[in-house]
Structure formats: C-alpha cells, structure tokens
Amino acid sequence: MKIKETIERIPGGMMIVPLIVGAIINTLFPNAGKTFGSFTGALMTGSLPILAVFYVCMGATINFKAPYILKKGGALLSTKVGIAMIRTADCIWL
C-alpha cells in the first residue's frame, strides 16, 4: 500500500502521522465529534482515541496470507477447545 509505505518513511510515522492528523482535525473542527454523532464523538473524547489509533495501526500490520492465518487461528482454536474439554471433563469427575 502506498499510504503505509509513505507513513513508514517518517520515523515513528505509524504513531506520529495519525496523531498530527487528529490534532489538525480537532483544531480546525473542534465540534466535529458532536456533529457526526455518538460514535464519532466518543472517538474524539476521553481515552478512546488512543485505542482507536492503536487498532488502526495494528490493523495496518495484519498479514493476510491464508496459510499463516489458518495455521495460527487453527492452533488457537484447537487450544481453546482442548482446554475447554479438559476443564469440562475435570468438572464432571468432581
């Protein structure tokens, strides 16, 4: 993606660029959150903006290669199901 490559040229760009863009938007349009509704308003106030930036940056680094996703997701799913089965069997025998 050209946008991500451009942002990565800046040192610390994945954090700095969204921070600067957010500061510019908040400076030019201070009431934009109230204008667009409750969800947008929540993104612009409180601790939620830093979480939103975190999720955007995390989403930008997701690897969409199918075998990797299936292997990692399958390992996580089988571990969760296995632990649940062990836990259920343990509760039955008590």
MMTF fields as JSON, N, C-alpha, C and O atoms, coordinates in Angstrom:
{
  "mmtfVersion": "1.0.0",
  "mmtfProducer": "UNKNOWN",
  "numBonds": 375,
  "numAtoms": 376,
  "numGroups": 94,
  "numChains": 1,
  "numModels": 1,
  "chainsPerModel": [1],
  "groupsPerChain": [94],
  "chainIdList": ["A"],
  "bondAtomList": [4, 2, 8, 6, 12, 10, 16, 14, 20, 18, 24, 22, 28, 26, 32, 30, 36, 34, 40, 38, 44, 42, 48, 46, 52, 50, 56, 54, 60, 58, 64, 62, 68, 66, 72, 70, 76, 74, 80, 78, 84, 82, 88, 86, 92, 90, 96, 94, 100, 98, 104, 102, 108, 106, 112, 110, 116, 114, 120, 118, 124, 122, 128, 126, 132, 130, 136, 134, 140, 138, 144, 142, 148, 146, 152, 150, 156, 154, 160, 158, 164, 162, 168, 166, 172, 170, 176, 174, 180, 178, 184, 182, 188, 186, 192, 190, 196, 194, 200, 198, 204, 202, 208, 206, 212, 210, 216, 214, 220, 218, 224, 222, 228, 226, 232, 230, 236, 234, 240, 238, 244, 242, 248, 246, 252, 250, 256, 254, 260, 258, 264, 262, 268, 266, 272, 270, 276, 274, 280, 278, 284, 282, 288, 286, 292, 290, 296, 294, 300, 298, 304, 302, 308, 306, 312, 310, 316, 314, 320, 318, 324, 322, 328, 326, 332, 330, 336, 334, 340, 338, 344, 342, 348, 346, 352, 350, 356, 354, 360, 358, 364, 362, 368, 366, 372, 370],
  "bondOrderList": [1, 1, 1, 1, 1, 1, 1, 1, 1, 1, 1, 1, 1, 1, 1, 1, 1, 1, 1, 1, 1, 1, 1, 1, 1, 1, 1, 1, 1, 1, 1, 1, 1, 1, 1, 1, 1, 1, 1, 1, 1, 1, 1, 1, 1, 1, 1, 1, 1, 1, 1, 1, 1, 1, 1, 1, 1, 1, 1, 1, 1, 1, 1, 1, 1, 1, 1, 1, 1, 1, 1, 1, 1, 1, 1, 1, 1, 1, 1, 1, 1, 1, 1, 1, 1, 1, 1, 1, 1, 1, 1, 1, 1],
  "groupList": [{"groupName": "MET", "atomNameList": ["N", "CA", "C", "O"], "elementList": ["N", "C", "C", "O"], "formalChargeList": [0, 0, 0, 0], "bondAtomList": [1, 0, 2, 1, 3, 2], "bondOrderList": [1, 1, 2], "singleLetterCode": "M", "chemCompType": "L-PEPTIDE LINKING"}, {"groupName": "LYS", "atomNameList": ["N", "CA", "C", "O"], "elementList": ["N", "C", "C", "O"], "formalChargeList": [0, 0, 0, 0], "bondAtomList": [1, 0, 2, 1, 3, 2], "bondOrderList": [1, 1, 2], "singleLetterCode": "K", "chemCompType": "L-PEPTIDE LINKING"}, {"groupName": "ILE", "atomNameList": ["N", "CA", "C", "O"], "elementList": ["N", "C", "C", "O"], "formalChargeList": [0, 0, 0, 0], "bondAtomList": [1, 0, 2, 1, 3, 2], "bondOrderList": [1, 1, 2], "singleLetterCode": "I", "chemCompType": "L-PEPTIDE LINKING"}, {"groupName": "GLU", "atomNameList": ["N", "CA", "C", "O"], "elementList": ["N", "C", "C", "O"], "formalChargeList": [0, 0, 0, 0], "bondAtomList": [1, 0, 2, 1, 3, 2], "bondOrderList": [1, 1, 2], "singleLetterCode": "E", "chemCompType": "L-PEPTIDE LINKING"}, {"groupName": "THR", "atomNameList": ["N", "CA", "C", "O"], "elementList": ["N", "C", "C", "O"], "formalChargeList": [0, 0, 0, 0], "bondAtomList": [1, 0, 2, 1, 3, 2], "bondOrderList": [1, 1, 2], "singleLetterCode": "T", "chemCompType": "L-PEPTIDE LINKING"}, {"groupName": "ARG", "atomNameList": ["N", "CA", "C", "O"], "elementList": ["N", "C", "C", "O"], "formalChargeList": [0, 0, 0, 0], "bondAtomList": [1, 0, 2, 1, 3, 2], "bondOrderList": [1, 1, 2], "singleLetterCode": "R", "chemCompType": "L-PEPTIDE LINKING"}, {"groupName": "PRO", "atomNameList": ["N", "CA", "C", "O"], "elementList": ["N", "C", "C", "O"], "formalChargeList": [0, 0, 0, 0], "bondAtomList": [1, 0, 2, 1, 3, 2], "bondOrderList": [1, 1, 2], "singleLetterCode": "P", "chemCompType": "L-PEPTIDE LINKING"}, {"groupName": "GLY", "atomNameList": ["N", "CA", "C", "O"], "elementList": ["N", "C", "C", "O"], "formalChargeList": [0, 0, 0, 0], "bondAtomList": [1, 0, 2, 1, 3, 2], "bondOrderList": [1, 1, 2], "singleLetterCode": "G", "chemCompType": "PEPTIDE LINKING"}, {"groupName": "VAL", "atomNameList": ["N", "CA", "C", "O"], "elementList": ["N", "C", "C", "O"], "formalChargeList": [0, 0, 0, 0], "bondAtomList": [1, 0, 2, 1, 3, 2], "bondOrderList": [1, 1, 2], "singleLetterCode": "V", "chemCompType": "L-PEPTIDE LINKING"}, {"groupName": "LEU", "atomNameList": ["N", "CA", "C", "O"], "elementList": ["N", "C", "C", "O"], "formalChargeList": [0, 0, 0, 0], "bondAtomList": [1, 0, 2, 1, 3, 2], "bondOrderList": [1, 1, 2], "singleLetterCode": "L", "chemCompType": "L-PEPTIDE LINKING"}, {"groupName": "ALA", "atomNameList": ["N", "CA", "C", "O"], "elementList": ["N", "C", "C", "O"], "formalChargeList": [0, 0, 0, 0], "bondAtomList": [1, 0, 2, 1, 3, 2], "bondOrderList": [1, 1, 2], "singleLetterCode": "A", "chemCompType": "L-PEPTIDE LINKING"}, {"groupName": "ASN", "atomNameList": ["N", "CA", "C", "O"], "elementList": ["N", "C", "C", "O"], "formalChargeList": [0, 0, 0, 0], "bondAtomList": [1, 0, 2, 1, 3, 2], "bondOrderList": [1, 1, 2], "singleLetterCode": "N", "chemCompType": "L-PEPTIDE LINKING"}, {"groupName": "PHE", "atomNameList": ["N", "CA", "C", "O"], "elementList": ["N", "C", "C", "O"], "formalChargeList": [0, 0, 0, 0], "bondAtomList": [1, 0, 2, 1, 3, 2], "bondOrderList": [1, 1, 2], "singleLetterCode": "F", "chemCompType": "L-PEPTIDE LINKING"}, {"groupName": "SER", "atomNameList": ["N", "CA", "C", "O"], "elementList": ["N", "C", "C", "O"], "formalChargeList": [0, 0, 0, 0], "bondAtomList": [1, 0, 2, 1, 3, 2], "bondOrderList": [1, 1, 2], "singleLetterCode": "S", "chemCompType": "L-PEPTIDE LINKING"}, {"groupName": "TYR", "atomNameList": ["N", "CA", "C", "O"], "elementList": ["N", "C", "C", "O"], "formalChargeList": [0, 0, 0, 0], "bondAtomList": [1, 0, 2, 1, 3, 2], "bondOrderList": [1, 1, 2], "singleLetterCode": "Y", "chemCompType": "L-PEPTIDE LINKING"}, {"groupName": "CYS", "atomNameList": ["N", "CA", "C", "O"], "elementList": ["N", "C", "C", "O"], "formalChargeList": [0, 0, 0, 0], "bondAtomList": [1, 0, 2, 1, 3, 2], "bondOrderList": [1, 1, 2], "singleLetterCode": "C", "chemCompType": "L-PEPTIDE LINKING"}, {"groupName": "ASP", "atomNameList": ["N", "CA", "C", "O"], "elementList": ["N", "C", "C", "O"], "formalChargeList": [0, 0, 0, 0], "bondAtomList": [1, 0, 2, 1, 3, 2], "bondOrderList": [1, 1, 2], "singleLetterCode": "D", "chemCompType": "L-PEPTIDE LINKING"}, {"groupName": "TRP", "atomNameList": ["N", "CA", "C", "O"], "elementList": ["N", "C", "C", "O"], "formalChargeList": [0, 0, 0, 0], "bondAtomList": [1, 0, 2, 1, 3, 2], "bondOrderList": [1, 1, 2], "singleLetterCode": "W", "chemCompType": "L-PEPTIDE LINKING"}],
  "groupTypeList": [0, 1, 2, 1, 3, 4, 2, 3, 5, 2, 6, 7, 7, 0, 0, 2, 8, 6, 9, 2, 8, 7, 10, 2, 2, 11, 4, 9, 12, 6, 11, 10, 7, 1, 4, 12, 7, 13, 12, 4, 7, 10, 9, 0, 4, 7, 13, 9, 6, 2, 9, 10, 8, 12, 14, 8, 15, 0, 7, 10, 4, 2, 11, 12, 1, 10, 6, 14, 2, 9, 1, 1, 7, 7, 10, 9, 9, 13, 4, 1, 8, 7, 2, 10, 0, 2, 5, 4, 10, 16, 15, 2, 17, 9],
  "groupIdList": [1, 2, 3, 4, 5, 6, 7, 8, 9, 10, 11, 12, 13, 14, 15, 16, 17, 18, 19, 20, 21, 22, 23, 24, 25, 26, 27, 28, 29, 30, 31, 32, 33, 34, 35, 36, 37, 38, 39, 40, 41, 42, 43, 44, 45, 46, 47, 48, 49, 50, 51, 52, 53, 54, 55, 56, 57, 58, 59, 60, 61, 62, 63, 64, 65, 66, 67, 68, 69, 70, 71, 72, 73, 74, 75, 76, 77, 78, 79, 80, 81, 82, 83, 84, 85, 86, 87, 88, 89, 90, 91, 92, 93, 94],
  "secStructList": [7, 2, 2, 2, 2, 2, 2, 2, 2, 1, 6, 6, 2, 2, 2, 2, 2, 2, 2, 2, 2, 2, 2, 2, 2, 2, 2, 2, 7, 6, 6, 2, 2, 2, 2, 2, 7, 2, 2, 2, 2, 2, 2, 6, 1, 6, 6, 2, 2, 2, 2, 2, 2, 2, 2, 2, 2, 2, 2, 2, 6, 7, 7, 7, 7, 2, 2, 2, 2, 2, 2, 2, 2, 2, 2, 2, 2, 2, 2, 2, 2, 2, 2, 2, 2, 2, 2, 2, 2, 2, 2, 2, 2, 7],
  "xCoordList": [0.843, 0.0, 0.879, 1.849, 0.54, 1.322, 1.205, 2.178, 0.022, -0.168, 0.723, 1.409, 0.717, 1.524, 3.01, 3.763, 3.449, 4.855, 5.277, 6.382, 4.383, 4.685, 4.793, 5.694, 3.87, 3.894, 5.134, 5.709, 5.552, 6.718, 8.026, 9.028, 8.058, 9.276, 9.581, 10.737, 8.548, 8.714, 9.078, 8.406, 10.125, 10.463, 9.302, 8.84, 8.845, 7.703, 6.406, 5.466, 6.345, 5.215, 3.885, 2.847, 3.886, 2.628, 1.952, 0.753, 2.715, 2.11, 2.008, 1.023, 3.009, 3.074, 2.051, 1.371, 1.931, 1.03, -0.432, -1.089, -0.975, -2.363, -2.536, -3.581, -1.502, -1.56, -1.656, -2.461, -0.846, -0.864, -2.169, -2.749, -2.633, -3.898, -5.043, -5.897, -5.063, -6.094, -6.022, -7.056, -4.819, -4.657, -5.135, -5.755, -4.849, -5.301, -6.823, -7.447, -7.42, -8.882, -9.527, -10.496, -8.99, -9.566, -9.372, -10.209, -8.287, -8.061, -8.988, -9.576, -9.121, -9.936, -11.438, -12.235, -11.812, -13.229, -13.437, -13.616, -13.417, -13.495, -14.824, -14.854, -15.903, -17.204, -17.604, -18.774, -16.659, -16.975, -17.519, -18.396, -17.021, -17.489, -18.966, -19.696, -19.409, -20.82, -21.689, -22.842, -21.141, -21.889, -22.201, -23.312, -21.224, -21.394, -22.076, -22.459, -22.245, -22.977, -22.175, -21.044, -22.779, -22.209, -20.922, -19.984, -20.851, -19.65, -18.45, -17.377, -18.633, -17.544, -17.191, -16.019, -18.198, -17.935, -17.118, -16.237, -17.409, -16.646, -15.204, -14.294, -14.993, -13.625, -12.798, -11.569, -13.454, -12.733, -12.635, -12.076, -13.155, -13.067, -12.648, -12.877, -12.045, -11.683, -10.483, -9.646, -10.416, -9.279, -9.504, -8.597, -10.666, -10.967, -10.131, -9.83, -9.748, -8.942, -7.625, -7.223, -6.95, -5.675, -5.903, -5.083, -7.02, -7.342, -7.675, -7.278, -8.398, -8.737, -7.473, -7.35, -6.539, -5.274, -4.508, -3.929, -4.503, -3.818, -4.39, -3.634, -5.721, -6.342, -6.105, -5.947, -6.08, -5.787, -4.363, -4.119, -3.428, -2.034, -1.838, -1.069, -2.526, -2.435, -3.043, -2.505, -4.148, -4.787, -3.939, -4.032, -3.112, -2.253, -1.127, -0.514, -0.842, 0.261, -0.22, 0.587, -1.51, -2.036, -1.521, -1.513, -1.096, -0.602, -1.767, -2.308, -2.161, -3.321, -2.963, -3.705, -1.876, -1.519, -2.336, -2.243, -3.13, -4.1, -3.469, -3.98, -2.393, -1.853, -1.414, -1.612, -0.831, -0.38, -1.575, -1.546, -2.619, -3.809, -4.469, -4.853, -4.61, -5.236, -4.421, -4.984, -3.107, -2.252, -2.344, -2.536, -2.208, -2.244, -3.643, -3.787, -4.672, -6.046, -6.439, -7.125, -6.011, -6.311, -5.645, -6.243, -4.41, -3.714, -4.409, -4.58, -4.804, -5.512, -6.858, -7.217, -7.607, -8.924, -8.817, -9.564, -7.895, -7.763, -7.289, -7.701, -6.448, -6.014, -7.185, -7.353, -7.992, -9.15, -10.149, -10.659, -10.427, -11.373, -10.809, -11.538, -9.535, -8.901, -8.945, -9.255, -8.636, -8.681, -10.107, -10.328, -11.072, -12.476, -12.902, -13.64, -12.451, -12.806, -12.173, -12.821, -10.933, -10.255, -10.949, -11.162, -11.293, -11.963, -13.337, -13.719, -14.08, -15.394, -15.274, -16.047, -14.32, -14.109, -13.701, -14.123, -12.893, -12.46, -13.654, -13.73, -14.577, -15.756, -16.705, -17.361, -16.784, -17.673, -17.198, -18.014, -15.884, -15.347, -15.314, -15.086, -15.533, -15.508, -16.738, -16.868],
  "yCoordList": [-1.19, 0.0, 1.241, 1.331, 2.165, 3.399, 4.255, 4.889, 4.279, 5.111, 4.618, 5.413, 3.307, 2.752, 2.944, 3.271, 2.75, 2.947, 4.397, 4.668, 5.328, 6.743, 7.073, 7.801, 6.534, 6.798, 6.19, 6.781, 5.016, 4.356, 5.063, 4.8, 5.943, 6.718, 7.702, 8.069, 8.132, 9.072, 8.27, 7.282, 8.662, 7.931, 7.982, 9.059, 6.822, 6.742, 7.14, 7.563, 7.01, 7.507, 6.862, 7.516, 5.581, 4.905, 5.485, 5.294, 6.187, 6.853, 8.359, 8.978, 8.939, 10.392, 10.914, 11.903, 10.276, 10.775, 10.793, 11.821, 9.7, 9.791, 10.826, 11.468, 10.986, 11.988, 13.393, 14.203, 13.683, 15.002, 15.227, 16.311, 14.209, 14.339, 14.594, 15.443, 13.862, 14.075, 15.448, 16.067, 15.937, 17.273, 18.348, 19.329, 18.168, 19.138, 19.133, 20.193, 17.942, 17.855, 18.481, 19.232, 18.173, 18.711, 20.22, 20.906, 20.747, 22.189, 22.912, 23.937, 22.381, 23.049, 22.855, 23.751, 21.692, 21.371, 20.84, 19.636, 21.71, 21.24, 20.58, 19.781, 20.873, 20.287, 19.173, 18.795, 18.649, 17.624, 16.361, 15.71, 16.001, 14.804, 14.881, 13.905, 16.021, 16.201, 16.265, 15.835, 16.796, 16.944, 15.593, 15.378, 14.681, 13.404, 12.333, 11.301, 12.528, 11.565, 10.973, 11.38, 10.01, 9.477, 8.684, 8.817, 7.871, 7.067, 7.956, 7.799, 8.877, 9.79, 10.683, 10.982, 11.112, 11.922, 11.165, 11.736, 9.869, 9.055, 8.877, 8.788, 8.823, 8.7, 9.95, 9.883, 11.076, 12.338, 12.82, 13.889, 12.073, 12.486, 11.297, 10.145, 11.576, 10.529, 9.706, 10.162, 8.493, 7.618, 6.78, 6.063, 6.849, 6.042, 6.416, 5.529, 7.674, 7.982, 7.218, 6.774, 7.06, 6.34, 4.869, 4.249, 4.31, 2.929, 2.812, 1.848, 3.785, 3.777, 3.84, 3.102, 4.711, 4.812, 3.502, 3.036, 2.907, 1.635, 0.557, -0.183, 0.46, -0.552, -0.289, -1.231, 0.974, 1.296, 0.883, 0.276, 1.214, 0.858, -0.652, -1.196, -1.327, -2.776, -3.411, -4.388, -2.865, -3.384, -3.176, -3.944, -2.145, -1.873, -2.886, -3.003, -3.623, -4.58, -6.02, -6.937, -6.252, -7.612, -8.299, -7.708, -9.531, -10.329, -11.164, -11.991, -10.971, -11.643, -12.88, -13.235, -13.529, -14.76, -15.897, -16.173, -16.552, -17.554, -18.697, -19.007, -19.342, -20.453, -20.015, -20.748, -18.844, -18.343, -18.109, -18.489, -17.486, -17.208, -18.506, -18.645, -19.462, -20.735, -21.512, -22.121, -21.49, -22.21, -21.58, -22.284, -20.27, -19.578, -19.65, -19.951, -19.376, -19.44, -20.842, -21.033, -21.831, -23.222, -23.655, -24.374, -23.219, -23.555, -22.92, -23.563, -21.675, -21.007, -21.655, -21.882, -21.954, -22.567, -23.949, -24.269, -24.767, -26.121, -26.073, -26.911, -25.126, -24.979, -24.595, -25.161, -23.644, -23.219, -24.355, -24.574, -25.078, -26.19, -27.294, -27.875, -27.587, -28.619, -28.281, -29.135, -27.039, -26.62, -26.674, -27.077, -26.274, -26.344, -27.787, -28.071, -28.707, -30.117, -30.689, -31.433, -30.35, -30.816, -30.254, -30.961, -28.995, -28.341, -28.955, -29.165, -29.244, -29.859, -31.263, -31.641, -32.038, -33.395, -33.356, -34.207, -32.386, -32.224, -31.915, -32.436, -31.083, -30.724, -31.908, -32.053, -32.75, -33.907, -34.897, -35.477, -35.091, -36.075, -35.591, -36.392, -34.304, -33.802, -34.115, -33.759],
  "zCoordList": [0.0, 0.0, 0.0, 0.753, -0.826, -0.928, 0.337, 0.744, 0.963, 2.147, 3.276, 3.918, 3.523, 4.6, 4.325, 5.243, 3.088, 2.734, 2.954, 3.424, 2.61, 2.808, 4.289, 4.705, 5.084, 6.52, 7.162, 8.076, 6.694, 7.28, 6.964, 7.63, 5.982, 5.692, 6.805, 7.016, 7.517, 8.625, 9.871, 10.168, 10.616, 11.838, 12.836, 13.212, 13.251, 14.166, 13.507, 14.181, 12.192, 11.413, 11.733, 11.631, 12.121, 12.416, 13.663, 13.867, 14.485, 15.638, 15.429, 15.831, 14.81, 14.674, 13.67, 13.945, 12.525, 11.477, 11.937, 11.774, 12.509, 12.999, 14.104, 14.205, 14.932, 15.992, 15.408, 15.869, 14.405, 13.777, 13.018, 13.087, 12.294, 11.566, 12.534, 12.28, 13.647, 14.654, 15.28, 15.532, 15.537, 16.108, 15.136, 15.548, 13.851, 12.845, 12.739, 12.699, 12.694, 12.602, 13.835, 13.719, 15.01, 16.236, 16.339, 16.925, 15.782, 15.807, 14.837, 15.184, 13.62, 12.611, 12.845, 12.567, 13.352, 13.567, 14.99, 15.168, 16.005, 17.391, 17.758, 18.694, 17.076, 17.396, 16.433, 16.381, 15.68, 14.68, 15.334, 14.768, 16.509, 17.182, 17.524, 17.347, 18.007, 18.355, 17.101, 17.119, 16.024, 14.784, 14.144, 13.659, 14.139, 13.445, 14.274, 13.723, 15.561, 16.374, 17.511, 17.777, 18.173, 19.41, 19.186, 19.973, 18.143, 17.922, 17.595, 18.179, 16.671, 16.306, 17.479, 17.704, 18.23, 19.419, 20.443, 21.085, 20.602, 21.545, 21.085, 21.909, 19.769, 19.262, 19.509, 19.554, 19.668, 19.814, 21.251, 21.492, 22.21, 23.615, 24.471, 24.102, 25.591, 26.536, 26.096, 25.317, 26.609, 26.311, 25.06, 24.637, 24.468, 23.296, 22.057, 21.258, 21.866, 20.67, 20.601, 19.525, 21.738, 21.695, 21.362, 20.686, 21.839, 21.483, 20.001, 19.347, 19.474, 18.056, 17.201, 16.223, 17.56, 16.821, 16.926, 15.945, 18.114, 18.317, 17.403, 16.776, 17.321, 16.48, 14.992, 14.216, 14.595, 13.19, 12.847, 11.804, 13.723, 13.472, 13.505, 12.713, 14.41, 14.493, 13.233, 12.713, 12.749, 11.545, 10.309, 9.351, 10.324, 9.173, 9.054, 7.993, 10.128, 10.093, 10.017, 10.174, 9.78, 9.699, 8.442, 7.361, 8.585, 7.475, 6.939, 7.673, 5.697, 5.127, 4.307, 3.391, 4.599, 3.9, 4.495, 5.691, 3.668, 4.132, 4.931, 6.007, 4.475, 5.27, 6.674, 7.643, 6.778, 8.079, 9.0, 10.17, 8.473, 9.274, 9.702, 10.863, 8.786, 9.118, 10.151, 11.061, 10.01, 10.953, 12.341, 13.332, 12.411, 13.702, 14.313, 15.498, 13.512, 14.004, 14.406, 15.41, 13.629, 13.959, 15.256, 16.057, 15.461, 16.705, 17.904, 18.94, 17.764, 18.859, 19.136, 20.292, 18.076, 18.246, 18.88, 19.805, 18.389, 18.946, 20.403, 21.206, 20.752, 22.139, 23.032, 24.112, 22.593, 23.382, 23.559, 24.658, 22.478, 22.561, 23.447, 24.252, 23.308, 24.138, 25.62, 26.451, 25.946, 27.346, 27.874, 29.016, 27.061, 27.479, 27.701, 28.645, 26.848, 27.017, 28.285, 29.022, 28.535, 29.753, 30.985, 31.97, 30.919, 32.047, 32.29, 33.442, 31.237, 31.361, 31.931, 32.811, 31.442, 31.946, 33.413, 34.197, 33.786, 35.165, 36.071, 37.184, 35.615, 36.399, 36.542, 37.573, 35.522, 35.576, 36.642, 37.357, 36.748, 37.687, 39.116, 40.022, 39.355, 40.735, 41.465, 42.636]
}
